[in-house]
Amino acid sequence: MSVLSQKTEYKALAIIGRIIKEFENLHLLNMTKIDDEDLTKARNLLETIIQSNGYKVNYNGNSKKSILKNNYNEH
């Protein structure tokens, strides 16, 4: 599935970020409660990977970057 490493590379995190943003397209579609719950769990797990590597998902539609370095001084 992947090459294991001490650190997850930026490119992998950027791909995960794009996947997370695609979840937004599901909000307008009909789904069962169970499927919606499973998708929410999956999205949360993917966001945890992004956050644990010091990044956050970039939801700005005008930006080409899917993730941004997390600034812990933000309020």
C-alpha positions as CSV (number, residue, x, y, z in Angstrom):
1,M,0.0,0.0,0.0
2,S,2.8,2.5,0.9
3,V,6.5,2.7,1.7
4,L,6.8,2.9,5.5
5,S,8.9,5.8,6.8
6,Q,9.7,7.7,9.9
7,K,7.8,10.7,8.5
8,T,4.9,11.0,6.2
9,E,5.9,13.1,3.2
10,Y,4.2,16.3,2.2
11,K,2.9,14.9,-1.1
12,A,1.0,12.1,0.7
13,L,-0.5,14.6,3.1
14,A,-1.5,16.9,0.2
15,I,-3.3,13.9,-1.5
16,I,-5.1,13.1,1.8
17,G,-6.1,16.8,2.0
18,R,-7.6,16.7,-1.5
19,I,-9.5,13.5,-0.5
20,I,-10.9,15.2,2.6
21,K,-12.1,18.2,0.5
22,E,-14.0,15.8,-1.8
23,F,-16.1,14.7,1.1
24,E,-17.8,18.1,0.8
25,N,-19.5,16.9,-2.4
26,L,-21.3,14.1,-0.4
27,H,-23.4,16.6,1.6
28,L,-25.9,17.0,-1.1
29,L,-26.4,13.3,-1.8
30,N,-28.8,10.9,-0.2
31,M,-27.1,8.4,2.1
32,T,-28.2,6.0,4.8
33,K,-27.5,7.0,8.4
34,I,-25.0,4.1,8.8
35,D,-23.1,5.1,5.6
36,D,-23.0,8.8,6.8
37,E,-21.7,7.8,10.2
38,D,-19.0,5.6,8.5
39,L,-18.0,8.5,6.2
40,T,-17.8,10.9,9.1
41,K,-15.5,8.4,10.9
42,A,-13.3,8.0,7.8
43,R,-13.1,11.8,7.3
44,N,-12.1,12.3,11.0
45,L,-9.4,9.7,10.7
46,L,-8.0,11.3,7.6
47,E,-8.1,14.8,9.3
48,T,-6.2,13.3,12.3
49,I,-3.4,12.2,10.0
50,I,-3.2,15.7,8.5
51,Q,-3.2,17.4,12.0
52,S,-0.8,15.0,13.6
53,N,1.8,16.0,11.0
54,G,1.4,19.7,11.7
55,Y,-1.0,20.7,8.9
56,K,-4.7,21.6,8.5
57,V,-7.0,21.2,5.5
58,N,-7.2,24.3,3.3
59,Y,-10.9,24.9,2.5
60,N,-10.2,28.0,0.5
61,G,-11.5,27.3,-3.0
62,N,-9.2,29.9,-4.6
63,S,-6.0,28.1,-3.4
64,K,-4.3,25.2,-5.1
65,K,-2.8,24.0,-1.8
66,S,-5.0,21.3,-0.2
67,I,-3.2,21.6,3.2
68,L,-1.6,24.5,5.1
69,K,1.1,24.4,7.9
70,N,-0.8,24.6,11.2
71,N,-0.1,27.8,13.0
72,Y,-0.7,26.9,16.7
73,N,-0.9,30.6,17.6
74,E,-4.2,31.1,15.8
75,H,-7.3,31.8,18.0
